[in-house]
């Protein structure tokens, strides 16, 4: 899976600490190695994470290796983006999108 410096990988094991317990809003991309649109989102998420550092935390969760979290949030399509604020999911988006559109969709949670 393509990783960028500003986008951390979270797992079933640390999701609670990294996402639920985060002080900032967190954008979680539910992703998979076999998902071409997910790979397209790598550079977009990296740029978003760098630009919004201090305002938004951006992380990825591999659905194949983290079924507990994936099932807990009923994620069926990749990529799915969930925004968490104060430990609660406040927004869900499905499918790859350009950075500008992603930023527009995040404007009400940033």
Beta strands, then each sheet from edge to edge (+ up, - down):
strand 1: 8-10
strand 2: 25-31
strand 3: 56-62
strand 4: 80-85
strand 5: 88-94
sheet 1: 1+ 3+ 2+ 4- 5+
end
